Amino acid sequence: MEVSEICSKDENEYDIQISKPYSEDPISYPALFTNRTLVELCSASWCRTKNLTSESTQPYVRGCKWSPDGTCCLCVVNNDGVQVMELPRDLYEGDVSSNRTIDILEPVIHVKEAGLMYDFCWYPGMNSAVPESCCWITTKQNAPIQMWDAFDGSLRCSYRGFNAVDEMEPAVSCIFSAEGSRIIAGYKKFLRTFDVDRPGREFSEHKINSPASCFATNSNLLAVGSWNTSISLYNVNEMGTYKSIGKMHGHSGGITHMKFTSDGLKLISGARKDHRLLVWDIRYYRRPLNILSRIVETNQRIYFDVSPCGNYLVTGGTSGVIKVWDVNKINWKQELEAMDTKDNVTFQFPLHKDCCNSISIHPCRPILATGSGQYHFADPTTMDDESNDDEHMKYSKQAENSLVFWWIGDVPDLA
């Protein structure tokens, strides 16, 4: 796989340097949740001001993702841009004790961006030993897809999609192809493919019937979620041509997040105001293979993740409780409409007082990153009462806006 470093000179001129990514021997993934206890390692929080009726005073985590090499975590904060948090050096190896001091996370990179962030994604070949590979892309309201440098937070380049009347359109979602040579962007009526080495307005496009809300990739297979509750499967060849495989239906709301399992045979999907995670076997996608329950009471994107070993599925929820399923011990359901007589979750941990919307499992270490917070609406019956600021916001007493790293591996002094 090749990695390109793109350095902007002017509007239409770029220097492109090709290098080989740094490679290491495979690392065996450690056992998870062995003590059924999570140890808090580090945290960062964002405070609201007393003027709770202003949207600009509501910073909360909207998503977090570990870098592919595991050295840092990318975090999107509402109305506070993008921040990069480094993993403390002492957590690179060894175990931790239950009485470890909790570190305060400070961003090493802070890109202050205005506007609503739609989606973000790390470069899949990112490795800190290869500086040109250290970057991420974002798409936001009224802006093109932008590539950012993970070392200094500078803007490397942008990828712009234009409609039929030559107006720049913001992408609703974005993702790198599995090998990292292309950027796939979802728009209201098109899927547009950009060559990573050629920033600007050059792209190929594939027409779709509804906005592409999110993506998941595995090799040459692409899953496209949409706001009309369906999931489309495509085979994408080396030239960026899309061949439709089929569609999957089952959710009651727009698709917000999807993830392939490590073996590439199953796809997991979640949706708006839908309490179900649907597990699909892509070899027979006419109905879900399994249904898992979680609490999702808002339109907010609630992330979930699958451990690199493929044994655990972890999700957040609007209740602040994270749920963990051991895929080898799940009680399989036979019907889409089947309801839980009892919760079939393997573990659950009440980690946050507010909505836990972000989940990301470290690619090499037994560490879980969680993000909390949500938008709270003003209470019209109390918002004019200047003496009662704490009651201006619905659920204001439960408001929590934080990013926390948790140890989910073996803790020797708890064994």
Buried (B, 14 or more C-beta within 10 A) or exposed (E): EEBBBBBBEEEEEBEEEEEEBEEEEEEEBBEBBBBEBBBEBBBBBBEBEEEBBEEEBBBBBBBBBBBBBBBBBBBBBBBBBBBBBBBEEEBEEEBBEEEBEEBEBEBBBBBEBEEEBBBBBBBBBBBBEBBBBBBBBBBBEEBBBBBBBBBEBBEBBBBBBEEEEEEEBBBBBBBBBBBBBBBBBBBBBBBBBBBBBBBBBEBBBBEBEBBBBBBBBBEBBBBBBBBEBBBBBBEBEEEBEBEEBEEBBBBEBBBBBBBBBBEEBBBBBBBBBBBBBBBBBBEEBEBBBBBBBBBBEEEBBBBBBBBBEBBBBBBBBBBBBBBBBBBEEBEEBEEEEEEBEEEBBBBBBEBBBBBBBBBBBBBBBBBBBBBBBBBBEBBEEBBEEEEEBEBBBBEBEBBBBBBBBBBBBBBEEEE
